[in-house]
Amino acid sequence: MEFPPTPSSVRDARRFVSDVLGSAVDDEVVGRVLLAASELATNAVEHAATPFVVDVELSGEIVRVAVSDASSAQPVVRDAAIHDVGGRGLSLVSKLSTRWGVDDRGHQKTVWCEIPVAPPSG
């Protein structure tokens, strides 16, 4: 689903992801997926400032969330200081997911992550 580059679109993107997942996964997983989706959408709004598309897919034991925007600027994982207001989004996505990455398509990109439906064993 496509969203405009406005702060309220982050909330709308979360609602979209929640609606897609429905009751297919438990609340804890939904919470992790919504947090990751929120961080990816926020990055699209704040850094790309272009309309963005959110895709969510449940495949087997993985939920994949992808956010595509029309910016070629690559995301950077920052080491935010304790007093920094932002800069923790991709670090958080990394901790919530088993894999994440960026698909670069020239003048646009897709940032995606995969979150397990069942918690990792161990």
N, C-alpha and C positions, 0 to 999 in steps of 0.2 A: 504494500500500500504506500502511496506517495503522500508526503507531508510537506507543508511550507516551512521555511527556515525561521520559525518563531518559537519562543520559549514554551508556549502552550502546546506545541506539537510534540514535545517530549512526553507530556502527560497522555496525549492522544495515541502516541506510539505504544506506550505501556498498555493502554486499554486495548489496543489492537492485538498486541502479543497475548495478553490475558485471554481475550476472546478466542483467539486461534487455539490456544492450549486447552481452554475449557477445563474439563475435569479429567483430561487424559493423563495428567501427571499430578503428583501430590503437591500440597501447598508449599513445602520447603523448596522443592525444585522450581515451582512457579516463582517464588520469591527471588531465587538466584537468577533466573532467566530475566525477570522484570528489572532487576538491578543492572544486569549487564546490558540489556536493551536500552535502558535509560541512559547509561553512560555513553554508549555508542551514539545514540540520538543526540545527546547533549553535545558531544564532540562535533557532530555534523552541523548543528545549529551555530555553535560558537566559533568553529574554526573554518568550516567550508562556507557557511552562510549561503547555501544553495538549497533548493528543494532536495529532499532525500527520500529514499525508498527503504522500507523495512520489510524484510522477508523473515519468516519463521517457519521452521520445518521440524517435525518430530519424526525421526527415522530410527526405528529400533530402540536402542537405549540412549540415544543422543538427541538433544534439542539444539538445533543450529539457528542462530540469529545472525542476520547480516544486514548492515546498513550501508547503502550506496549513496554517494553524493557526487556532484559535478566539480569537484576540486581535485587537482593532481597533487596537492600538498600531502605528504606522507605523515601519518600520525607518529608521535614520538612518546615513548614511555619515559616519564619524568620521575625523578627522585624528589618529590615535593618535601619541602621543609615543614616542620610542625606548624609554623605560622602562616603558611601559604593557604589561600582560600581554595584554589583549584590545583589541578595537576596530578590527581590521583586516579583518574578514570581508567586508563589502560592498565595500570598496575592492579586495580580492582578486578577488571575483566580477566586479567591473567590468572588471578587467584581463584576466581569463580569458575573458570573453564578448564577443560583438559587440553584444549588447543585453541589458538586464535591466530589470526593473520590478516594480511592485506592483499587483495587482488588489485593490482595496478592496471588500469586500462587507458593509459595516456592521460586524457583530460578528465578522467573520473576514477574513482576507486570504490572498492567495497571492503569494509572492515567487518570481519566475522568472528564468531566464537562458537565453540561447541561445549555444551554443558551436559554432563551425564544425568540420566533419569534416576539412576540408583547412585547413592554416594559411593565414592571409591573405597575399595576394601583395603584394610590394613590398619 
